[in-house]
Amino acid sequence: MRRNLLLALFTLVLTLSNACAEASGQGAKSSVEADIRALNDQVAQMQVRHDVAMASRLLADEYIFIQADGQVTNKAQNVAVIGSADFVCDSLTTSNVAVRVYGETAIVTGLASMKATYKGQDVGGEFRYTDVWVKRRGAWRNVTSQATLLHR
């Protein structure tokens, strides 16, 4: 009888321990997801505010952007556009944002609605986008983005 009781207690402790470990992992994943969602919002706002410092910090040195028209641009080109007086971004909002975390990598997908011009030409519209973030030395960096134009 005593042996069965000890076995039952051991099983209960092991089950509770596993449940706590799973909950702790979920909490960490939720925290990372919240961090990535905040970065997603910051990327949208940096374009509206022409925030070159934020763009320089959030975009990895090897950053590549596959634009809606098929052009491929790098970090320096994107930072230059964000800082250019030729780029006027009145608004950029995102919706239907999904974040998937794979260890030190996170993938964001969503819809973006942008009202903007570049050198007087309309570059706004509705886009489906993907961003890939990688955590390095404790900080998340956007390594690649892709946008597909849905509606202009």
C-alpha positions in Angstrom: 0.0 0.0 0.0 2.7 2.4 1.0 4.6 1.6 -2.2 1.5 2.3 -4.3 1.1 5.6 -2.5 4.7 6.6 -3.2 4.4 5.6 -6.8 1.2 7.7 -7.2 2.9 10.7 -5.5 5.9 10.4 -7.7 3.7 10.2 -10.8 1.8 13.3 -9.7 5.0 15.2 -9.1 6.4 14.2 -12.5 3.1 15.2 -14.2 3.0 18.6 -12.5 6.7 19.1 -13.3 6.1 18.4 -17.0 3.0 20.6 -17.0 5.0 23.5 -15.5 7.8 23.1 -17.9 5.3 23.1 -20.9 3.6 26.2 -19.5 6.9 27.9 -19.0 7.9 27.2 -22.6 4.6 28.6 -23.8 5.1 31.7 -21.7 8.5 32.2 -23.3 7.1 31.6 -26.8 4.3 34.1 -26.1 6.8 36.6 -24.9 8.9 36.2 -28.0 5.8 36.5 -30.2 4.8 39.7 -28.4 8.3 41.1 -29.0 8.2 40.2 -32.7 4.7 41.8 -33.0 6.1 45.0 -31.4 9.0 45.0 -33.9 6.5 44.5 -36.7 4.7 47.7 -35.6 8.0 49.5 -35.3 9.0 48.6 -38.8 5.7 50.1 -40.1 6.1 53.3 -38.1 9.8 53.8 -39.0 8.7 54.3 -42.6 6.0 56.9 -41.7 8.5 58.7 -39.5 11.5 58.4 -41.8 13.3 56.9 -38.9 16.7 56.0 -40.4 18.3 55.2 -37.0 15.6 52.6 -36.3 15.9 51.1 -39.8 19.7 50.9 -39.4 19.2 49.1 -36.1 16.4 46.7 -37.1 17.6 45.6 -40.5 20.5 43.1 -40.5 23.6 44.0 -42.5 22.7 41.3 -45.1 19.0 42.4 -45.3 17.3 41.7 -48.6 13.9 43.0 -49.7 12.1 41.4 -52.6 9.7 44.2 -53.6 6.3 43.8 -55.0 7.6 44.6 -58.5 10.3 41.9 -58.3 13.2 44.3 -57.6 15.7 43.1 -55.0 17.1 45.8 -52.7 19.6 45.7 -49.8 19.8 47.4 -46.4 21.7 50.4 -47.6 19.2 51.0 -50.4 16.2 50.6 -48.1 17.7 52.9 -45.4 18.4 55.5 -48.1 14.8 55.4 -49.3 13.4 55.7 -45.8 15.5 58.8 -45.2 14.8 60.3 -48.6 12.6 63.4 -49.0 11.4 61.7 -52.2 9.7 59.0 -50.1 6.4 60.2 -48.5 4.6 57.5 -46.4 1.4 58.9 -45.1 0.4 55.7 -43.4 1.3 52.0 -43.1 -0.8 49.6 -41.1 -0.7 45.9 -40.8 -3.5 43.3 -40.1 -3.9 39.5 -40.1 -0.4 39.3 -38.6 0.8 35.8 -37.8 4.0 35.1 -36.0 5.7 31.7 -36.0 8.8 31.2 -33.8 11.4 28.6 -34.5 14.1 29.0 -31.8 16.2 32.0 -32.8 14.2 32.6 -36.0 10.7 34.1 -36.4 8.6 34.4 -39.5 5.9 37.1 -39.7 3.2 37.1 -42.3 0.4 39.6 -42.8 -1.4 42.2 -44.8 -0.1 45.7 -45.1 -2.0 48.8 -46.2 0.2 51.7 -47.3 -0.4 55.2 -48.6 2.9 56.4 -50.0 4.7 58.0 -53.0 8.2 57.8 -54.1 9.5 60.5 -56.4 5.9 61.5 -57.0 4.8 58.0 -58.1 2.2 56.0 -56.1 3.9 53.1 -54.4 1.1 52.4 -51.9 -1.5 49.7 -51.9 -2.6 46.5 -50.2 0.2 44.0 -49.8 0.7 40.5 -48.5 4.1 40.4 -46.8 6.6 38.1 -45.1 9.4 39.1 -42.8 12.1 36.8 -41.4 13.7 37.8 -38.1 16.8 36.2 -36.5 18.0 36.8 -33.0 21.7 37.6 -32.7 23.6 38.6 -29.6 20.3 39.1 -27.8 18.7 41.3 -30.4 16.2 40.5 -33.2 17.2 41.6 -36.7 15.1 41.5 -39.9 17.1 39.6 -42.4 14.7 39.4 -45.3 11.3 40.7 -46.4 9.0 40.1 -49.4 5.9 41.9 -50.5 3.2 41.0 -53.0 0.9 43.7 -54.3 -2.8 42.8 -54.0 -4.5 46.1 -54.9 -3.3 49.5 -55.8 
